[in-house]
Each structure stands twice: as structure tokens, then as C-alpha cells.
Amino acid sequence: MRQPFVIEGLAVEPGKRRLVDLPISKLSNHAPVTLPVHVLHGAQPGPTMFVSAAIHGDELNGVEIIRRLLRTLDPQSINGTLLCVPVVNVFGFISRSRYLPDRRDLNRAFPGSANGSLAARLAHLFLTEIVKRSQVGIDLHTAAIHRINLPQIRCVFRKRPRVQELGRAFGTAVMLESQERPGSLREAAREAGVDVLSYEGGEGLRFDEFAIRAGVDGITGVMLKMEMLDTIEGAEMPAADKKAPVLINASGWVRAPEGGVFRTTKRIGDGVSVGETVGHVANPYEDTAVEISSPRRGIIIGRTTLPIVNMGDALFNIGWSEEFPDRASPEREVLDDPMDEDEPID
């Protein structure tokens, strides 16, 4: 006989679902703030997985991904337990900001503490009540505002075969070897023995239908891989013949050589070769334009959405695969960090 899933003193019976509010704090006007969690406690035994979104409050695609996912899932058909947190950074979500009210980045505050800053307390609550009760997690992100990311999985897959296996099951076209940043959810989860995939796709404060659909299919693919699902009525199963993802372990930015109006015909997902023209920066007052060339062969995994740029602005994020050295080479040390769930855009 399967036992109920107990959270915040509430018992969710096998085969049932419930929305549970975890208390966070009160606003200055005494209005309570909670962390809502959808608990889908499957009828049959299995692993526990969490899916989270909006750790950065302006990253909205994950909120819609979870909403659509919940519409397709019946706890009676789930083996195990699914914990869905559509909005982790409630404060940033309300104010349409990446950060918390004190300007802290929640994804730099883990593992947090019960008596620290607001960010530390929220991180501690999420880690204790959600992450540590799971075996696997999927954290949903987008690029920053005015940037767009190709749907991709970011994780440390070189030395963690299980993570790579789950990343392949997610089914994005690209999987990027992305090191864990100090204070990030992925680092804290790994230290707690929980495998976490970070999904990147789309742009901040915008819905991107392609990225949303890829996210829903990807989560479904991981649940199928973990045998948490047998069949889902009304849901489109991920294609069984999907190509294996391109494994990328290096990336770098192509930056504007000067200020002006940026024009390009390149899109995220396009392949580029060394020396290929990827755009132009034109002077709006003169009949001149500076050609921008790709410094190497790779795939465009992110780009700016703004046509007006300043000198040094990030235009394209190009990813590629290189041999894994035993230690970082000088070239690797000076590469720009990719825009991801752990780093704001400079």
C-alpha cells in the first residue's frame, strides 16, 4: 500500500494531486507571500522529480511549460511523485524582474539559510522542501531580456553519465557542458545527491512557442526515461526517432566592433563556418557598414534581439565542441561565459 506524500503538514493520497502553499514571508502591507507547489502523487511507486521555473522572475517560458504539462498529466498514470513549482522567485515574477527586492540573484543564494537574507531564506525553503525530496530535477530558464536562446540542455555531462542520459532523453538539439556556479541551484542539488538539468530556451519577458513546446516534450521524455509514465492520454509523445543532441563543451560571444544598427539574416540554430559573414553594423548617418565574421565553426545557440548596439555588445553566442583537455587551456580561460541560468548578461 503506497503511503501519502506529506508536505507542509498536508497529506496527498496516492493517485491524487494538490496545490500546497509553502509560507515564505509577509509583504510590508502584511499580505502573505507563499511558494505554491503542485504535488502529483502517483498511484504507483517510483522516483520523485521536481520541475521548477522563474528562479529568475522575468523568465516566463517555464511558467507556461509547467502550466501545459499539468494539463496533460493525471496522477493515476504517474509512477512516483512529481513536484511542480511554476514560480520560485515570486517577488521577481510580480515585479517582472530577474532579481529579488534586495537585488540579489536567487540562483546565487543556494543552499541558503533559515535566518539569512530574503534570498537565502527562499533558497533554503526551496532546497529543503522540494529539491532534497527528489532524485531528479529540471530547472527551466530563458535568456535575459533582449536576448534569445536556442532550446538547449545545460549540465555537467562529461563525468556524470546519468545526467547525460537524462539530457539526451530531454531531446533538445543541443546539450552544453556548463559548469556549476557557486551558489547555484545545480551546485546545491548535486551536493545533496540530486541530478538537475537546466533547460534554456527563448527570451525573458516573452513567450516563445517553439521553446515552450520543446520544454513540454522534453520533460515528458525525461519522465518516460525514468519510467514515471506509461501513457498520457491527449498528449503528443516525443518522437522516438529524434536525433541525438549535438554535444557542445565550449562557447563564446561575437561582439559588435562598433556602435550602430545591427543587421543579420542568421537565426539561433544556424551553423556557421570560420570567416563566414554573420551580420553587419551600419552607421545610420553615413553609407558605411562594418562586416561581422564568425571566428570559428559552430552553432548559434544565442543572439541579441536588439537592432541598436554599442561597441562590445554581445551579438551571437556560438557553441562548438573541442577536445576535453586535462586542464583548461589559455584559450578556454578567456572565453566569455554563455548566457545561462547562472550568469546575468554583461
Number of C-alpha atoms within 10 A of each C-alpha: 7 12 12 16 17 12 15 10 8 11 14 20 17 23 20 16 20 14 14 18 14 16 14 17 15 11 10 7 6 8 9 11 15 15 19 18 24 19 22 28 32 29 22 18 16 17 19 23 25 23 24 25 26 26 29 29 27 25 32 27 29 30 23 19 25 23 15 15 18 15 10 14 20 18 21 15 18 27 25 23 26 27 22 26 26 25 24 24 27 21 18 23 21 11 13 16 19 25 21 20 13 9 11 15 24 28 24 20 23 24 25 23 17 13 9 13 14 20 24 23 21 26 28 21 20 22 21 14 14 21 27 18 17 22 16 25 26 25 22 27 32 34 27 23 19 14 20 26 26 26 27 27 32 25 22 22 21 13 8 11 11 11 18 21 13 24 29 24 24 29 27 25 18 22 26 25 19 21 15 17 15 15 19 20 27 27 21 23 21 13 11 17 14 18 23 28 22 24 28 29 30 29 27 26 20 15 19 17 14 12 24 22 16 21 30 23 23 24 23 25 23 23 23 19 15 18 14 23 21 10 12 14 10 9 14 11 14 18 10 9 6 12 11 13 18 16 20 18 20 21 24 22 23 19 16 22 16 16 17 20 16 23 17 13 9 15 16 19 17 13 15 20 14 11 12 14 16 19 20 20 24 19 15 11 7 7 7 11 16 16 15 21 16 18 16 15 16 21 24 23 28 29 24 22 14 13 13 14 19 15 12 13 18 20 23 27 25 26 25 19 16 11 7 11 8 6 7 9 10 8 7 13 9 9 12 15 19 22 24 20 26 24 16 13 14 8
